[in-house]
Amino acid sequence: MSADLPVVDSLTLPTTLVAVDDATAAAILGLSPSRLRHHVRLGNVAPHFSGTKPLYLISELERFVEHLPTHPEHLPTV
């Protein structure tokens, strides 16, 4: 593996990465693929498609994370 490329769970990512497939998107977000699909169904994440293959823009994944709550929903804030 090249030392200048970022690594995410043993995946080497090029520095000019624009979009990733669903398995890689889930790994980048730290979610299971089924949880990612759940967020897609809710409209929280919008994939683009190449044929039937969903592709997720890195900027869309960043936007998704930035809009997540900062506290767990089931815990009261003090």
PyMOL Python script that loads the backbone (N, CA, C, O; Angstrom):
from pymol import cmd

cmd.read_pdbstr("""\
ATOM      1  N   MET A   1       0.840  -1.190   0.000  1.00  0.00           N
ATOM      2  CA  MET A   1       0.000   0.000   0.000  1.00  0.00           C
ATOM      3  C   MET A   1       0.880   1.246   0.000  1.00  0.00           C
ATOM      4  O   MET A   1       1.945   1.278   0.616  1.00  0.00           O
ATOM      5  N   SER A   2       0.425   2.228  -0.679  1.00  0.00           N
ATOM      6  CA  SER A   2       1.157   3.485  -0.742  1.00  0.00           C
ATOM      7  C   SER A   2       0.937   4.279   0.539  1.00  0.00           C
ATOM      8  O   SER A   2      -0.171   4.303   1.076  1.00  0.00           O
ATOM      9  N   ALA A   3       1.982   4.922   1.024  1.00  0.00           N
ATOM     10  CA  ALA A   3       1.893   5.664   2.282  1.00  0.00           C
ATOM     11  C   ALA A   3       1.135   6.971   2.145  1.00  0.00           C
ATOM     12  O   ALA A   3       0.688   7.523   3.151  1.00  0.00           O
ATOM     13  N   ASP A   4       0.975   7.488   0.922  1.00  0.00           N
ATOM     14  CA  ASP A   4       0.328   8.785   0.755  1.00  0.00           C
ATOM     15  C   ASP A   4      -1.178   8.696   0.547  1.00  0.00           C
ATOM     16  O   ASP A   4      -1.823   9.730   0.370  1.00  0.00           O
ATOM     17  N   LEU A   5      -1.754   7.517   0.561  1.00  0.00           N
ATOM     18  CA  LEU A   5      -3.191   7.353   0.378  1.00  0.00           C
ATOM     19  C   LEU A   5      -3.860   7.070   1.712  1.00  0.00           C
ATOM     20  O   LEU A   5      -3.332   6.292   2.507  1.00  0.00           O
ATOM     21  N   PRO A   6      -5.027   7.690   1.982  1.00  0.00           N
ATOM     22  CA  PRO A   6      -5.738   7.399   3.229  1.00  0.00           C
ATOM     23  C   PRO A   6      -6.277   5.973   3.241  1.00  0.00           C
ATOM     24  O   PRO A   6      -6.629   5.431   2.194  1.00  0.00           O
ATOM     25  N   VAL A   7      -6.341   5.368   4.419  1.00  0.00           N
ATOM     26  CA  VAL A   7      -6.837   4.001   4.566  1.00  0.00           C
ATOM     27  C   VAL A   7      -8.051   4.018   5.477  1.00  0.00           C
ATOM     28  O   VAL A   7      -8.014   4.606   6.558  1.00  0.00           O
ATOM     29  N   VAL A   8      -9.146   3.366   5.036  1.00  0.00           N
ATOM     30  CA  VAL A   8     -10.372   3.248   5.817  1.00  0.00           C
ATOM     31  C   VAL A   8     -10.695   1.768   5.911  1.00  0.00           C
ATOM     32  O   VAL A   8     -11.051   1.149   4.909  1.00  0.00           O
ATOM     33  N   ASP A   9     -10.576   1.189   7.105  1.00  0.00           N
ATOM     34  CA  ASP A   9     -10.849  -0.240   7.318  1.00  0.00           C
ATOM     35  C   ASP A   9     -10.209  -1.097   6.230  1.00  0.00           C
ATOM     36  O   ASP A   9     -10.895  -1.886   5.580  1.00  0.00           O
ATOM     37  N   SER A  10      -8.923  -0.952   6.031  1.00  0.00           N
ATOM     38  CA  SER A  10      -8.116  -1.688   5.061  1.00  0.00           C
ATOM     39  C   SER A  10      -8.433  -1.335   3.612  1.00  0.00           C
ATOM     40  O   SER A  10      -7.953  -2.020   2.708  1.00  0.00           O
ATOM     41  N   LEU A  11      -9.218  -0.298   3.358  1.00  0.00           N
ATOM     42  CA  LEU A  11      -9.463   0.180   2.003  1.00  0.00           C
ATOM     43  C   LEU A  11      -8.528   1.351   1.747  1.00  0.00           C
ATOM     44  O   LEU A  11      -8.500   2.301   2.530  1.00  0.00           O
ATOM     45  N   THR A  12      -7.769   1.297   0.670  1.00  0.00           N
ATOM     46  CA  THR A  12      -6.909   2.410   0.315  1.00  0.00           C
ATOM     47  C   THR A  12      -7.683   3.319  -0.620  1.00  0.00           C
ATOM     48  O   THR A  12      -8.152   2.880  -1.670  1.00  0.00           O
ATOM     49  N   LEU A  13      -7.819   4.585  -0.244  1.00  0.00           N
ATOM     50  CA  LEU A  13      -8.614   5.528  -1.013  1.00  0.00           C
ATOM     51  C   LEU A  13      -7.719   6.546  -1.701  1.00  0.00           C
ATOM     52  O   LEU A  13      -6.822   7.104  -1.068  1.00  0.00           O
ATOM     53  N   PRO A  14      -7.948   6.798  -2.996  1.00  0.00           N
ATOM     54  CA  PRO A  14      -7.181   7.845  -3.662  1.00  0.00           C
ATOM     55  C   PRO A  14      -7.561   9.212  -3.103  1.00  0.00           C
ATOM     56  O   PRO A  14      -8.686   9.402  -2.639  1.00  0.00           O
ATOM     57  N   THR A  15      -6.639  10.154  -3.143  1.00  0.00           N
ATOM     58  CA  THR A  15      -6.894  11.468  -2.561  1.00  0.00           C
ATOM     59  C   THR A  15      -7.873  12.294  -3.382  1.00  0.00           C
ATOM     60  O   THR A  15      -8.422  13.266  -2.865  1.00  0.00           O
ATOM     61  N   THR A  16      -8.110  11.945  -4.637  1.00  0.00           N
ATOM     62  CA  THR A  16      -9.042  12.692  -5.480  1.00  0.00           C
ATOM     63  C   THR A  16     -10.379  11.970  -5.619  1.00  0.00           C
ATOM     64  O   THR A  16     -11.079  12.147  -6.615  1.00  0.00           O
ATOM     65  N   LEU A  17     -10.728  11.177  -4.647  1.00  0.00           N
ATOM     66  CA  LEU A  17     -11.959  10.398  -4.675  1.00  0.00           C
ATOM     67  C   LEU A  17     -13.178  11.306  -4.752  1.00  0.00           C
ATOM     68  O   LEU A  17     -13.292  12.259  -3.982  1.00  0.00           O
ATOM     69  N   VAL A  18     -14.089  11.017  -5.678  1.00  0.00           N
ATOM     70  CA  VAL A  18     -15.292  11.824  -5.865  1.00  0.00           C
ATOM     71  C   VAL A  18     -16.524  11.090  -5.362  1.00  0.00           C
ATOM     72  O   VAL A  18     -17.368  11.683  -4.690  1.00  0.00           O
ATOM     73  N   ALA A  19     -16.636   9.795  -5.682  1.00  0.00           N
ATOM     74  CA  ALA A  19     -17.805   9.008  -5.295  1.00  0.00           C
ATOM     75  C   ALA A  19     -17.378   7.579  -4.994  1.00  0.00           C
ATOM     76  O   ALA A  19     -16.350   7.105  -5.478  1.00  0.00           O
ATOM     77  N   VAL A  20     -18.194   6.899  -4.177  1.00  0.00           N
ATOM     78  CA  VAL A  20     -17.901   5.520  -3.787  1.00  0.00           C
ATOM     79  C   VAL A  20     -19.168   4.679  -3.887  1.00  0.00           C
ATOM     80  O   VAL A  20     -20.278   5.211  -3.932  1.00  0.00           O
ATOM     81  N   ASP A  21     -18.987   3.351  -3.923  1.00  0.00           N
ATOM     82  CA  ASP A  21     -20.138   2.450  -3.957  1.00  0.00           C
ATOM     83  C   ASP A  21     -20.763   2.345  -2.568  1.00  0.00           C
ATOM     84  O   ASP A  21     -20.264   2.931  -1.607  1.00  0.00           O
ATOM     85  N   ASP A  22     -21.859   1.593  -2.471  1.00  0.00           N
ATOM     86  CA  ASP A  22     -22.595   1.548  -1.204  1.00  0.00           C
ATOM     87  C   ASP A  22     -21.811   0.893  -0.075  1.00  0.00           C
ATOM     88  O   ASP A  22     -21.884   1.355   1.064  1.00  0.00           O
ATOM     89  N   ALA A  23     -21.065  -0.171  -0.358  1.00  0.00           N
ATOM     90  CA  ALA A  23     -20.295  -0.829   0.701  1.00  0.00           C
ATOM     91  C   ALA A  23     -19.203   0.095   1.236  1.00  0.00           C
ATOM     92  O   ALA A  23     -18.974   0.153   2.444  1.00  0.00           O
ATOM     93  N   THR A  24     -18.536   0.808   0.350  1.00  0.00           N
ATOM     94  CA  THR A  24     -17.484   1.733   0.769  1.00  0.00           C
ATOM     95  C   THR A  24     -18.074   2.925   1.505  1.00  0.00           C
ATOM     96  O   THR A  24     -17.512   3.383   2.500  1.00  0.00           O
ATOM     97  N   ALA A  25     -19.210   3.431   1.020  1.00  0.00           N
ATOM     98  CA  ALA A  25     -19.875   4.557   1.695  1.00  0.00           C
ATOM     99  C   ALA A  25     -20.246   4.170   3.119  1.00  0.00           C
ATOM    100  O   ALA A  25     -20.034   4.945   4.052  1.00  0.00           O
ATOM    101  N   ALA A  26     -20.798   2.973   3.290  1.00  0.00           N
ATOM    102  CA  ALA A  26     -21.167   2.512   4.628  1.00  0.00           C
ATOM    103  C   ALA A  26     -19.928   2.412   5.517  1.00  0.00           C
ATOM    104  O   ALA A  26     -19.969   2.811   6.680  1.00  0.00           O
ATOM    105  N   ALA A  27     -18.827   1.881   4.978  1.00  0.00           N
ATOM    106  CA  ALA A  27     -17.590   1.751   5.756  1.00  0.00           C
ATOM    107  C   ALA A  27     -17.036   3.119   6.134  1.00  0.00           C
ATOM    108  O   ALA A  27     -16.576   3.309   7.261  1.00  0.00           O
ATOM    109  N   ILE A  28     -17.072   4.063   5.219  1.00  0.00           N
ATOM    110  CA  ILE A  28     -16.584   5.417   5.503  1.00  0.00           C
ATOM    111  C   ILE A  28     -17.400   6.050   6.623  1.00  0.00           C
ATOM    112  O   ILE A  28     -16.849   6.718   7.499  1.00  0.00           O
ATOM    113  N   LEU A  29     -18.718   5.838   6.594  1.00  0.00           N
ATOM    114  CA  LEU A  29     -19.603   6.423   7.601  1.00  0.00           C
ATOM    115  C   LEU A  29     -19.594   5.661   8.918  1.00  0.00           C
ATOM    116  O   LEU A  29     -20.062   6.174   9.934  1.00  0.00           O
ATOM    117  N   GLY A  30     -19.066   4.446   8.911  1.00  0.00           N
ATOM    118  CA  GLY A  30     -19.088   3.628  10.119  1.00  0.00           C
ATOM    119  C   GLY A  30     -20.446   2.998  10.353  1.00  0.00           C
ATOM    120  O   GLY A  30     -20.803   2.679  11.487  1.00  0.00           O
ATOM    121  N   LEU A  31     -21.209   2.817   9.271  1.00  0.00           N
ATOM    122  CA  LEU A  31     -22.549   2.226   9.345  1.00  0.00           C
ATOM    123  C   LEU A  31     -22.555   0.880   8.638  1.00  0.00           C
ATOM    124  O   LEU A  31     -21.665   0.586   7.840  1.00  0.00           O
ATOM    125  N   SER A  32     -23.558   0.068   8.933  1.00  0.00           N
ATOM    126  CA  SER A  32     -23.753  -1.150   8.162  1.00  0.00           C
ATOM    127  C   SER A  32     -24.399  -0.768   6.833  1.00  0.00           C
ATOM    128  O   SER A  32     -25.064   0.265   6.752  1.00  0.00           O
ATOM    129  N   PRO A  33     -24.220  -1.576   5.794  1.00  0.00           N
ATOM    130  CA  PRO A  33     -24.883  -1.282   4.522  1.00  0.00           C
ATOM    131  C   PRO A  33     -26.404  -1.186   4.659  1.00  0.00           C
ATOM    132  O   PRO A  33     -27.033  -0.375   3.979  1.00  0.00           O
ATOM    133  N   SER A  34     -27.001  -2.005   5.531  1.00  0.00           N
ATOM    134  CA  SER A  34     -28.458  -1.933   5.700  1.00  0.00           C
ATOM    135  C   SER A  34     -28.874  -0.622   6.364  1.00  0.00           C
ATOM    136  O   SER A  34     -29.927  -0.072   6.037  1.00  0.00           O
ATOM    137  N   ARG A  35     -28.063  -0.116   7.289  1.00  0.00           N
ATOM    138  CA  ARG A  35     -28.383   1.173   7.929  1.00  0.00           C
ATOM    139  C   ARG A  35     -28.237   2.316   6.922  1.00  0.00           C
ATOM    140  O   ARG A  35     -29.019   3.267   6.948  1.00  0.00           O
ATOM    141  N   LEU A  36     -27.247   2.228   6.042  1.00  0.00           N
ATOM    142  CA  LEU A  36     -27.103   3.227   4.983  1.00  0.00           C
ATOM    143  C   LEU A  36     -28.332   3.210   4.083  1.00  0.00           C
ATOM    144  O   LEU A  36     -28.865   4.267   3.746  1.00  0.00           O
ATOM    145  N   ARG A  37     -28.792   2.014   3.686  1.00  0.00           N
ATOM    146  CA  ARG A  37     -30.001   1.917   2.844  1.00  0.00           C
ATOM    147  C   ARG A  37     -31.210   2.496   3.568  1.00  0.00           C
ATOM    148  O   ARG A  37     -32.073   3.101   2.933  1.00  0.00           O
ATOM    149  N   HIS A  38     -31.290   2.322   4.880  1.00  0.00           N
ATOM    150  CA  HIS A  38     -32.369   2.902   5.681  1.00  0.00           C
ATOM    151  C   HIS A  38     -32.356   4.425   5.547  1.00  0.00           C
ATOM    152  O   HIS A  38     -33.404   5.038   5.344  1.00  0.00           O
ATOM    153  N   HIS A  39     -31.187   5.033   5.659  1.00  0.00           N
ATOM    154  CA  HIS A  39     -31.076   6.489   5.524  1.00  0.00           C
ATOM    155  C   HIS A  39     -31.403   6.940   4.098  1.00  0.00           C
ATOM    156  O   HIS A  39     -31.939   8.031   3.902  1.00  0.00           O
ATOM    157  N   VAL A  40     -31.087   6.115   3.111  1.00  0.00           N
ATOM    158  CA  VAL A  40     -31.459   6.439   1.720  1.00  0.00           C
ATOM    159  C   VAL A  40     -32.979   6.449   1.597  1.00  0.00           C
ATOM    160  O   VAL A  40     -33.543   7.371   1.008  1.00  0.00           O
ATOM    161  N   ARG A  41     -33.653   5.428   2.148  1.00  0.00           N
ATOM    162  CA  ARG A  41     -35.123   5.364   2.088  1.00  0.00           C
ATOM    163  C   ARG A  41     -35.766   6.553   2.788  1.00  0.00           C
ATOM    164  O   ARG A  41     -36.810   7.036   2.349  1.00  0.00           O
ATOM    165  N   LEU A  42     -35.157   7.032   3.873  1.00  0.00           N
ATOM    166  CA  LEU A  42     -35.676   8.196   4.594  1.00  0.00           C
ATOM    167  C   LEU A  42     -35.387   9.505   3.867  1.00  0.00           C
ATOM    168  O   LEU A  42     -35.948  10.545   4.211  1.00  0.00           O
ATOM    169  N   GLY A  43     -34.519   9.455   2.869  1.00  0.00           N
ATOM    170  CA  GLY A  43     -34.157  10.661   2.134  1.00  0.00           C
ATOM    171  C   GLY A  43     -33.024  11.442   2.775  1.00  0.00           C
ATOM    172  O   GLY A  43     -32.770  12.584   2.393  1.00  0.00           O
ATOM    173  N   ASN A  44     -32.340  10.848   3.742  1.00  0.00           N
ATOM    174  CA  ASN A  44     -31.239  11.523   4.425  1.00  0.00           C
ATOM    175  C   ASN A  44     -29.954  11.538   3.604  1.00  0.00           C
ATOM    176  O   ASN A  44     -29.119  12.428   3.765  1.00  0.00           O
ATOM    177  N   VAL A  45     -29.798  10.559   2.731  1.00  0.00           N
ATOM    178  CA  VAL A  45     -28.629  10.445   1.855  1.00  0.00           C
ATOM    179  C   VAL A  45     -29.151  10.193   0.450  1.00  0.00           C
ATOM    180  O   VAL A  45     -30.045   9.369   0.255  1.00  0.00           O
ATOM    181  N   ALA A  46     -28.598  10.896  -0.526  1.00  0.00           N
ATOM    182  CA  ALA A  46     -29.063  10.757  -1.909  1.00  0.00           C
ATOM    183  C   ALA A  46     -27.956  10.182  -2.790  1.00  0.00           C
ATOM    184  O   ALA A  46     -26.979  10.870  -3.088  1.00  0.00           O
ATOM    185  N   PRO A  47     -28.105   8.920  -3.209  1.00  0.00           N
ATOM    186  CA  PRO A  47     -27.112   8.361  -4.124  1.00  0.00           C
ATOM    187  C   PRO A  47     -27.378   8.823  -5.559  1.00  0.00           C
ATOM    188  O   PRO A  47     -28.488   9.233  -5.897  1.00  0.00           O
ATOM    189  N   HIS A  48     -26.351   8.751  -6.383  1.00  0.00           N
ATOM    190  CA  HIS A  48     -26.477   8.908  -7.828  1.00  0.00           C
ATOM    191  C   HIS A  48     -26.352   7.499  -8.388  1.00  0.00           C
ATOM    192  O   HIS A  48     -25.847   6.612  -7.699  1.00  0.00           O
ATOM    193  N   PHE A  49     -26.795   7.272  -9.608  1.00  0.00           N
ATOM    194  CA  PHE A  49     -26.785   5.920 -10.146  1.00  0.00           C
ATOM    195  C   PHE A  49     -26.041   5.834 -11.469  1.00  0.00           C
ATOM    196  O   PHE A  49     -26.195   6.683 -12.346  1.00  0.00           O
ATOM    197  N   SER A  50     -25.230   4.789 -11.592  1.00  0.00           N
ATOM    198  CA  SER A  50     -24.628   4.397 -12.857  1.00  0.00           C
ATOM    199  C   SER A  50     -25.318   3.097 -13.215  1.00  0.00           C
ATOM    200  O   SER A  50     -24.945   2.030 -12.729  1.00  0.00           O
ATOM    201  N   GLY A  51     -26.330   3.190 -14.070  1.00  0.00           N
ATOM    202  CA  GLY A  51     -27.189   2.034 -14.313  1.00  0.00           C
ATOM    203  C   GLY A  51     -27.998   1.783 -13.059  1.00  0.00           C
ATOM    204  O   GLY A  51     -28.783   2.633 -12.639  1.00  0.00           O
ATOM    205  N   THR A  52     -27.808   0.617 -12.457  1.00  0.00           N
ATOM    206  CA  THR A  52     -28.512   0.304 -11.214  1.00  0.00           C
ATOM    207  C   THR A  52     -27.596   0.401  -9.989  1.00  0.00           C
ATOM    208  O   THR A  52     -28.037   0.162  -8.865  1.00  0.00           O
ATOM    209  N   LYS A  53     -26.328   0.749 -10.206  1.00  0.00           N
ATOM    210  CA  LYS A  53     -25.362   0.812  -9.098  1.00  0.00           C
ATOM    211  C   LYS A  53     -25.399   2.184  -8.434  1.00  0.00           C
ATOM    212  O   LYS A  53     -25.150   3.199  -9.084  1.00  0.00           O
ATOM    213  N   PRO A  54     -25.715   2.216  -7.121  1.00  0.00           N
ATOM    214  CA  PRO A  54     -25.699   3.501  -6.417  1.00  0.00           C
ATOM    215  C   PRO A  54     -24.265   3.960  -6.150  1.00  0.00           C
ATOM    216  O   PRO A  54     -23.402   3.178  -5.750  1.00  0.00           O
ATOM    217  N   LEU A  55     -24.045   5.237  -6.383  1.00  0.00           N
ATOM    218  CA  LEU A  55     -22.767   5.871  -6.080  1.00  0.00           C
ATOM    219  C   LEU A  55     -23.031   7.053  -5.166  1.00  0.00           C
ATOM    220  O   LEU A  55     -23.976   7.814  -5.377  1.00  0.00           O
ATOM    221  N   TYR A  56     -22.200   7.203  -4.158  1.00  0.00           N
ATOM    222  CA  TYR A  56     -22.382   8.257  -3.167  1.00  0.00           C
ATOM    223  C   TYR A  56     -21.245   9.261  -3.290  1.00  0.00           C
ATOM    224  O   TYR A  56     -20.073   8.900  -3.174  1.00  0.00           O
ATOM    225  N   LEU A  57     -21.594  10.517  -3.524  1.00  0.00           N
ATOM    226  CA  LEU A  57     -20.589  11.570  -3.565  1.00  0.00           C
ATOM    227  C   LEU A  57     -19.990  11.739  -2.174  1.00  0.00           C
ATOM    228  O   LEU A  57     -20.709  11.695  -1.176  1.00  0.00           O
ATOM    229  N   ILE A  58     -18.689  11.932  -2.107  1.00  0.00           N
ATOM    230  CA  ILE A  58     -18.034  12.175  -0.821  1.00  0.00           C
ATOM    231  C   ILE A  58     -18.639  13.408  -0.163  1.00  0.00           C
ATOM    232  O   ILE A  58     -18.832  13.428   1.053  1.00  0.00           O
ATOM    233  N   SER A  59     -18.938  14.430  -0.947  1.00  0.00           N
ATOM    234  CA  SER A  59     -19.547  15.646  -0.389  1.00  0.00           C
ATOM    235  C   SER A  59     -20.927  15.355   0.203  1.00  0.00           C
ATOM    236  O   SER A  59     -21.317  15.986   1.186  1.00  0.00           O
ATOM    237  N   GLU A  60     -21.676  14.405  -0.383  1.00  0.00           N
ATOM    238  CA  GLU A  60     -22.987  14.028   0.152  1.00  0.00           C
ATOM    239  C   GLU A  60     -22.828  13.299   1.481  1.00  0.00           C
ATOM    240  O   GLU A  60     -23.618  13.511   2.400  1.00  0.00           O
ATOM    241  N   LEU A  61     -21.818  12.446   1.590  1.00  0.00           N
ATOM    242  CA  LEU A  61     -21.564  11.740   2.848  1.00  0.00           C
ATOM    243  C   LEU A  61     -21.162  12.726   3.941  1.00  0.00           C
ATOM    244  O   LEU A  61     -21.583  12.591   5.089  1.00  0.00           O
ATOM    245  N   GLU A  62     -20.351  13.712   3.585  1.00  0.00           N
ATOM    246  CA  GLU A  62     -19.963  14.740   4.554  1.00  0.00           C
ATOM    247  C   GLU A  62     -21.176  15.551   4.996  1.00  0.00           C
ATOM    248  O   GLU A  62     -21.327  15.840   6.183  1.00  0.00           O
ATOM    249  N   ARG A  63     -22.040  15.917   4.057  1.00  0.00           N
ATOM    250  CA  ARG A  63     -23.251  16.676   4.374  1.00  0.00           C
ATOM    251  C   ARG A  63     -24.140  15.872   5.317  1.00  0.00           C
ATOM    252  O   ARG A  63     -24.678  16.413   6.284  1.00  0.00           O
ATOM    253  N   PHE A  64     -24.292  14.581   5.034  1.00  0.00           N
ATOM    254  CA  PHE A  64     -25.103  13.700   5.866  1.00  0.00           C
ATOM    255  C   PHE A  64     -24.600  13.703   7.311  1.00  0.00           C
ATOM    256  O   PHE A  64     -25.387  13.867   8.243  1.00  0.00           O
ATOM    257  N   VAL A  65     -23.299  13.524   7.496  1.00  0.00           N
ATOM    258  CA  VAL A  65     -22.728  13.486   8.848  1.00  0.00           C
ATOM    259  C   VAL A  65     -22.895  14.832   9.546  1.00  0.00           C
ATOM    260  O   VAL A  65     -23.208  14.879  10.736  1.00  0.00           O
ATOM    261  N   GLU A  66     -22.689  15.921   8.817  1.00  0.00           N
ATOM    262  CA  GLU A  66     -22.820  17.253   9.417  1.00  0.00           C
ATOM    263  C   GLU A  66     -24.236  17.530   9.915  1.00  0.00           C
ATOM    264  O   GLU A  66     -24.425  18.333  10.829  1.00  0.00           O
ATOM    265  N   HIS A  67     -25.237  16.868   9.320  1.00  0.00           N
ATOM    266  CA  HIS A  67     -26.627  17.096   9.715  1.00  0.00           C
ATOM    267  C   HIS A  67     -27.150  16.079  10.729  1.00  0.00           C
ATOM    268  O   HIS A  67     -28.316  16.142  11.120  1.00  0.00           O
ATOM    269  N   LEU A  68     -26.302  15.147  11.158  1.00  0.00           N
ATOM    270  CA  LEU A  68     -26.718  14.208  12.199  1.00  0.00           C
ATOM    271  C   LEU A  68     -26.812  14.949  13.531  1.00  0.00           C
ATOM    272  O   LEU A  68     -26.112  15.940  13.737  1.00  0.00           O
ATOM    273  N   PRO A  69     -27.679  14.474  14.442  1.00  0.00           N
ATOM    274  CA  PRO A  69     -27.764  15.122  15.757  1.00  0.00           C
ATOM    275  C   PRO A  69     -26.439  14.986  16.509  1.00  0.00           C
ATOM    276  O   PRO A  69     -25.681  14.043  16.288  1.00  0.00           O
ATOM    277  N   THR A  70     -26.180  15.925  17.384  1.00  0.00           N
ATOM    278  CA  THR A  70     -24.943  15.885  18.166  1.00  0.00           C
ATOM    279  C   THR A  70     -25.102  15.115  19.474  1.00  0.00           C
ATOM    280  O   THR A  70     -24.125  14.902  20.193  1.00  0.00           O
ATOM    281  N   HIS A  71     -26.328  14.700  19.785  1.00  0.00           N
ATOM    282  CA  HIS A  71     -26.599  13.883  20.968  1.00  0.00           C
ATOM    283  C   HIS A  71     -27.472  12.706  20.543  1.00  0.00           C
ATOM    284  O   HIS A  71     -28.295  12.848  19.639  1.00  0.00           O
ATOM    285  N   PRO A  72     -27.304  11.536  21.186  1.00  0.00           N
ATOM    286  CA  PRO A  72     -28.194  10.413  20.892  1.00  0.00           C
ATOM    287  C   PRO A  72     -29.641  10.813  21.156  1.00  0.00           C
ATOM    288  O   PRO A  72     -29.930  11.509  22.129  1.00  0.00           O
ATOM    289  N   GLU A  73     -30.542  10.374  20.294  1.00  0.00           N
ATOM    290  CA  GLU A  73     -31.948  10.766  20.404  1.00  0.00           C
ATOM    291  C   GLU A  73     -32.612  10.246  21.666  1.00  0.00           C
ATOM    292  O   GLU A  73     -33.530  10.883  22.183  1.00  0.00           O
ATOM    293  N   HIS A  74     -32.166   9.098  22.174  1.00  0.00           N
ATOM    294  CA  HIS A  74     -32.832   8.501  23.334  1.00  0.00           C
ATOM    295  C   HIS A  74     -32.328   9.053  24.667  1.00  0.00           C
ATOM    296  O   HIS A  74     -32.880   8.716  25.714  1.00  0.00           O
ATOM    297  N   LEU A  75     -31.290   9.895  24.650  1.00  0.00           N
ATOM    298  CA  LEU A  75     -30.772  10.459  25.894  1.00  0.00           C
ATOM    299  C   LEU A  75     -31.202  11.916  26.030  1.00  0.00           C
ATOM    300  O   LEU A  75     -31.142  12.675  25.063  1.00  0.00           O
ATOM    301  N   PRO A  76     -31.633  12.307  27.225  1.00  0.00           N
ATOM    302  CA  PRO A  76     -32.013  13.719  27.412  1.00  0.00           C
ATOM    303  C   PRO A  76     -30.774  14.610  27.427  1.00  0.00           C
ATOM    304  O   PRO A  76     -29.704  14.188  27.866  1.00  0.00           O
ATOM    305  N   THR A  77     -30.922  15.830  26.951  1.00  0.00           N
ATOM    306  CA  THR A  77     -29.821  16.795  27.032  1.00  0.00           C
ATOM    307  C   THR A  77     -29.925  17.547  28.346  1.00  0.00           C
ATOM    308  O   THR A  77     -31.025  17.825  28.823  1.00  0.00           O
ATOM    309  N   VAL A  78     -28.802  17.870  28.921  1.00  0.00           N
ATOM    310  CA  VAL A  78     -28.773  18.548  30.225  1.00  0.00           C
ATOM    311  C   VAL A  78     -28.419  20.001  30.044  1.00  0.00           C
ATOM    312  O   VAL A  78     -28.343  20.744  31.023  1.00  0.00           O
TER     313      VAL A  78
END
""", "prot")
cmd.dss("prot")
cmd.show_as("cartoon", "prot")
cmd.util.cbc("prot")
cmd.orient("prot")
